[in-house]
């Protein structure tokens, strides 16, 4: 079955099914990854699994241009199709500024990557060793994104290559899972508190709510009143569905393929309209994306996060506490997702390596990836950013350098390129132990 046929079939799926499937697909993230996947990627994976077919998923992760890895021979963003609007870093937002399993890009005989201590003579604090899982790429696809030029991809990541960080916090994920991914030790009390708090912000009569409880593979609490449905998942993600979806004033354009500028305007309107719910003291707008699908449709995703009083705090807020706004096919507000993971299990502030040290590890083949290709030349590395992997199945929430590598094997005749994602832990290698993973997926 051709990818085009699969995506045509997905056009008939309800938007809410697509978004819910995306939430579950990211659970092994995104996304979120925090990092973010193209709109159909997650649903396509589920459809392929059902049909026992193979395809590639194209997550719409985003990065700012990386001065550390210039490529003078790279094609200009002017090669994008007429009518597209490549976004530059100076408009990434009004105030500019991932899971346990990840596939290895090493050849099978190369074994596990080794993240050695770049400064073995240095005095480092006594902290617990962290395990990093590594698996092989599979036929379900790999983490990558499509664009005509890397400059089209954007986000509001507060980290930049010119900042100097010596340590970053690492947290233990409070949500535990059995080997078959069955969640255990679910904090129903905390989930109930979040649900009632959210209902109160929305003006619901919390005393008359009928709260349904679902336990098993999916653990959540759910309630509904006057067309507003609130679901709180065991990962402490709050999902608010509006039934019917809420129309915006006609001057705003909030669709799956709205331009960057259109989404920025719509997001600012929604921030004002739902300020009582979002409750942000100093909001930062993050419009992520800029990647294309196979029909050459460019897309972005709007979200907000709280600005921090320090760079470290802002990095944490950006990675762990986004608020995502999702539209339906008619351009109406359909879902608001608020992420509130429990970060009380802080293990410590771990020494981190520099981006140059991470690049050296990348060049030597010591990285984690779901991409089935090894890196042939460092000139193919186009961008880098620091992110936390925040998927539900992560044992530890720890920082990584995510490198975006242009894949010559995937370039199309029309000039559309694919950029694969390769990860190097930012934590000093003295504290890392790489282990094989039995989980056959990534996020």
C-alpha positions in Angstrom: 0.0 0.0 0.0 1.4 3.4 -1.0 1.8 6.1 1.7 -0.4 8.4 -0.4 -3.2 5.8 -0.2 -2.8 5.5 3.6 -2.9 9.2 4.1 -6.0 9.6 1.8 -7.7 7.0 4.0 -6.8 9.0 7.2 -8.6 12.0 5.8 -11.8 10.3 6.6 -10.9 9.9 10.3 -12.5 12.2 12.9 -10.1 14.9 14.1 -10.5 13.9 17.7 -9.5 10.3 16.9 -6.4 11.7 15.2 -5.4 13.8 18.2 -6.1 11.0 20.7 -4.1 8.5 18.7 -1.3 11.1 18.6 -1.4 11.3 22.4 -1.1 7.6 22.7 1.6 7.3 20.1 3.7 9.9 22.0 3.2 7.9 25.2 6.2 5.5 24.7 6.3 11.9 24.4 6.1 14.4 21.8 6.5 15.0 21.5 6.7 16.7 23.7 8.1 16.0 22.1 6.7 18.1 23.9 9.2 17.2 21.0 5.7 17.1 17.9 4.8 14.7 15.0 3.1 15.6 11.8 -0.7 15.5 12.2 -1.2 12.1 10.5 2.0 10.4 11.6 0.7 8.8 14.7 -2.5 7.6 13.2 -0.7 6.3 10.2 1.5 4.1 12.5 -1.6 2.6 14.1 -3.2 2.0 10.7 0.0 0.4 9.4 0.2 -1.9 12.4 -3.4 -3.0 11.8 -2.6 -3.7 8.1 0.9 -5.2 8.8 2.3 -2.6 6.5 5.4 -0.5 6.6 5.7 3.3 6.3 7.7 6.2 7.7 6.6 8.6 10.3 7.6 12.2 10.0 7.5 14.0 13.3 7.5 17.8 13.1 10.3 18.6 15.5 11.9 22.0 15.2 15.2 23.8 15.6 16.8 27.1 15.1 19.8 27.5 12.8 23.0 26.0 14.2 26.1 28.2 13.8 28.3 25.3 15.0 27.4 23.2 12.0 27.3 25.5 8.9 26.9 23.9 5.5 27.9 26.3 2.8 26.8 23.8 0.1 23.3 23.5 1.5 20.4 24.5 -0.7 18.7 27.8 0.1 15.3 28.0 1.6 14.4 29.8 -1.7 14.0 26.4 -3.2 10.8 25.9 -1.2 7.6 25.8 -3.4 6.0 29.1 -4.4 3.6 30.3 -1.7 5.4 28.7 1.2 6.8 30.9 4.0 10.0 29.7 5.5 10.3 31.0 9.0 13.5 32.6 10.2 14.7 32.5 13.8 13.8 36.1 14.4 10.1 35.4 14.4 10.1 32.1 16.2 7.9 33.6 18.8 6.8 37.1 20.0 9.5 37.0 22.6 12.1 34.6 21.2 14.3 33.2 23.3 10.7 12.9 23.0 11.0 8.1 25.9 13.0 5.4 27.5 13.3 3.7 24.2 15.3 5.1 21.3 16.8 3.2 18.4 20.5 3.1 17.7 21.8 4.4 14.4 24.9 2.3 14.8 25.4 -0.7 12.6 24.2 -3.9 14.4 27.8 -5.1 14.8 28.9 -1.9 16.4 27.2 -2.6 19.6 25.9 -0.1 22.2 27.1 3.5 22.2 29.6 4.6 24.8 29.2 8.0 26.4 32.5 8.4 28.1 33.5 11.1 30.5 35.0 13.9 28.4 37.0 15.2 31.5 38.0 12.1 33.4 40.3 14.0 35.7 37.7 16.5 36.8 36.2 16.5 40.3 32.6 15.6 39.9 29.8 15.2 42.5 28.8 11.8 43.7 25.4 11.1 42.0 23.5 7.9 41.0 24.3 6.3 37.7 21.5 6.7 35.1 20.5 4.0 32.6 20.0 5.0 28.9 18.1 2.5 26.7 19.1 1.7 23.2 17.4 -0.3 20.5 17.6 -0.9 16.8 15.5 1.0 14.2 12.5 -1.0 13.0 10.1 -0.9 10.0 7.5 1.2 11.8 9.4 4.3 10.8 11.9 6.7 12.3 12.0 10.2 13.8 12.5 12.7 11.1 11.0 15.8 9.5 10.6 17.0 5.9 11.5 20.5 4.7 13.1 22.1 1.7 15.6 23.8 4.0 16.4 23.4 7.7 15.7 27.2 8.2 12.0 26.5 7.6 11.8 24.6 10.9 11.2 26.7 14.0 10.4 26.7 17.7 10.9 28.8 20.8 13.4 26.6 22.6 15.0 28.9 25.2 18.3 27.0 24.9 20.8 28.3 22.3 24.4 27.3 21.6 25.9 30.4 23.1 24.6 29.7 26.6 26.8 28.2 29.2 25.3 25.5 31.5 27.4 23.4 33.9 24.5 21.4 35.4 20.9 20.5 34.7 18.4 18.6 36.9 17.5 15.0 36.3 14.1 13.6 37.6 12.8 10.1 38.2 9.5 9.5 36.4 6.9 8.8 39.1 4.7 6.8 36.7 5.8 3.1 36.7 5.0 0.4 34.2 5.1 -3.3 34.2 7.0 -5.1 31.4 3.8 -5.2 29.3 3.5 -1.4 29.7 0.6 -1.8 32.2 0.8 1.3 34.5 1.1 0.7 38.2 1.1 3.0 41.3 -1.4 5.4 39.6 -2.0 8.5 41.7 -5.7 8.8 41.5 -5.9 11.4 44.3 -3.7 13.8 42.4 -5.6 13.1 39.2 -8.8 14.0 40.9 -7.4 17.2 42.3 -6.3 18.3 38.8 -9.7 17.4 37.4 -11.6 19.4 40.0 -9.2 22.3 39.7 -9.6 22.4 35.9 -13.4 22.1 36.2 -13.5 25.1 38.6 -11.4 27.2 36.2 -13.9 26.4 33.5 -16.9 27.5 35.7 -18.3 24.0 36.2 -20.3 23.1 39.2 -17.7 20.8 40.8 -20.2 19.6 43.4 -22.4 17.9 40.8 -19.8 16.4 38.6 -20.1 12.7 37.6 -16.5 11.5 37.4 -15.8 8.3 35.5 -12.7 6.2 36.3 -11.0 4.0 33.7 -8.2 1.7 34.9 -6.2 -0.8 32.9 -4.0 0.0 29.9 -5.3 3.6 30.0 -5.7 5.1 33.4 -7.8 8.3 33.5 -10.6 10.2 35.1 -13.2 11.8 33.0 -16.1 14.2 33.5 -18.4 16.2 31.2 -20.7 19.2 31.7 -22.5 21.4 29.2 -20.4 20.1 26.3 -17.0 20.4 27.9 -15.2 17.1 28.6 -12.2 17.0 30.9 -9.9 14.0 31.0 -6.9 13.6 33.3 -4.5 10.9 32.5 -2.1 9.1 34.9 0.8 11.0 33.4 -0.9 14.2 34.8 -1.9 15.4 31.3 -5.2 17.3 31.3 -7.2 17.2 28.1 -10.1 19.5 27.6 -12.5 18.7 24.7 -15.0 21.2 23.5 -18.2 19.5 22.0 -19.0 21.2 19.8 -15.7 22.8 19.0 -15.5 26.6 19.6 -15.5 29.0 16.6 -13.1 31.9 16.6 -14.0 35.3 15.3 -13.8 35.4 11.5 -10.6 37.5 11.4 -8.6 34.6 12.9 -7.4 31.6 11.0 -6.7 28.5 13.1 -6.4 25.5 10.8 -4.0 22.6 10.4 -2.3 24.5 7.6 -2.5 28.1 8.7 0.7 30.1 8.3 3.0 31.0 11.1 1.7 34.5 11.3 -2.0 33.4 11.3 -1.4 30.9 14.1 0.4 33.5 16.2 -2.6 35.9 15.9 -5.1 33.1 16.7 -3.0 31.9 19.6 -2.8 35.3 21.2 -6.6 35.6 20.9 -7.1 32.2 22.6 -4.6 33.2 25.3 -6.8 36.1 26.1 -10.1 34.3 25.8 -9.0 31.4 28.1 -6.7 33.3 30.4 -8.7 32.0 33.4 -7.9 28.4 32.4 -4.3 28.8 31.1 -3.4 30.9 34.2 0.0 32.0 32.9 1.7 34.9 34.6 4.3 35.5 31.9 3.4 33.4 28.9 5.7 32.5 26.1 4.3 31.6 22.7 5.9 28.6 21.0 4.8 27.9 17.4 6.6 24.7 16.5 6.9 23.0 13.1 7.4 24.2 9.6 7.7 20.7 8.1 5.8 19.4 5.1 3.7 16.4 4.4 3.8 14.3 1.2 1.3 16.7 -0.4 3.7 19.7 0.3 1.4 21.1 3.0 3.4 23.0 5.6 2.1 22.9 9.2 2.8 24.3 12.6 1.4 23.7 16.1 0.8 26.5 18.7 1.4 26.2 22.4 2.3 28.3 25.4 4.6 27.9 28.4 5.5 30.0 31.4 8.6 32.1 31.2 11.1 31.3 33.9 13.0 33.5 36.3 16.2 31.8 35.1 17.3 30.0 32.0 17.2 26.6 33.8 13.6 27.3 34.9 12.6 28.3 31.4 14.1 25.2 29.9 12.1 23.0 32.4 8.9 24.9 31.7 9.4 24.7 27.9 10.0 20.9 28.0 7.6 19.7 30.7 4.8 22.2 31.1 3.5 23.2 27.6 -0.2 24.1 26.9 -1.2 22.9 23.4 -4.0 24.2 21.4 -5.6 21.9 18.7 -8.1 22.8 16.0 -10.6 20.6 14.1 -11.0 20.4 10.4 -13.2 23.5 10.3 -10.6 25.7 12.1 -12.4 25.7 15.5 -10.8 25.2 18.9 -11.3 21.5 19.7 -8.8 20.5 22.4 -6.6 22.1 24.9 -3.9 19.9 26.5 -2.2 21.0 29.7 0.9 19.0 30.8 1.5 18.8 34.5 4.0 16.0 35.1 5.2 15.3 38.7 8.8 16.5 39.0 9.1 16.0 42.7 11.4 13.0 42.2 14.5 15.1 41.5 17.6 12.9 41.6 20.1 15.7 41.4 21.8 18.4 39.4 24.0 16.6 37.0 27.1 18.0 35.2 26.5 18.4 31.5 28.8 18.2 28.6 29.2 21.0 26.0 27.6 20.9 22.6 31.1 20.5 21.1 31.7 17.5 23.3 28.4 16.0 22.2 29.2 16.6 18.6 32.5 14.7 19.1 30.5 11.8 20.5 28.1 12.0 17.6 30.9 12.0 15.0 32.4 8.9 16.7 29.1 7.0 16.3 28.0 7.2 20.0 24.4 8.3 19.7 20.9 7.1 20.1 18.4 7.3 17.2 15.6 5.6 15.4 17.0 6.6 12.0 18.2 3.5 10.0 21.2 5.4 8.6 24.6 6.1 10.1 26.0 9.6 9.8 28.4 9.7 6.9 29.7 13.2 7.2 29.5 15.9 9.9 28.6 18.5 7.2 25.2 16.8 7.1 24.5 17.9 10.7 22.4 21.0 10.2 21.1 21.9 13.7 21.2 21.0 17.3 19.1 21.8 20.4 19.0 20.7 24.0 15.8 18.9 25.0 14.4 16.7 27.7 12.9 13.4 26.7 9.6 13.4 28.5 7.7 10.4 27.3 5.5 8.3 29.6 7.9 5.3 29.5 11.1 7.2 30.4 12.7 5.9 33.6 14.5 9.3 34.0 13.7 12.7 32.7 17.1 13.8 31.5 18.5 16.3 29.0 19.8 15.3 25.5 21.4 17.1 22.6 19.2 16.5 19.6 21.1 16.7 16.3 19.2 17.1 13.0 21.0 15.4 10.2 20.2 15.8 6.5 19.6 12.3 5.1 20.8 12.1 1.5 19.2 8.7 1.2 15.8 10.3 1.6 16.0 13.4 -0.6 13.2 13.7 -3.1 13.4 14.8 -6.8 11.4 18.0 -5.9 14.1 19.0 -3.4 12.2 18.0 -0.3 14.8 16.9 2.3 14.5 14.7 5.3 16.2 15.5 8.6 16.7 12.6 11.0 17.0 13.1 14.7 20.0 11.8 16.6 20.4 12.1 20.4 23.5 12.4 22.6 22.9 12.5 26.4 23.8 15.9 27.8 24.6 14.3 31.1 28.3 13.7 31.7 29.1 10.1 30.6 30.5 9.2 34.0 27.0 8.9 35.2 25.6 6.9 32.3 25.1 3.2 31.7 23.8 2.2 28.3 21.5 -0.9 28.3 19.6 -2.7 25.5 15.9 -2.1 25.6 13.1 -4.6 24.9 10.7 -1.9 23.9 10.4 -1.8 20.1 9.4 1.9 19.7 10.6 5.4 20.2 9.3 8.8 20.9 
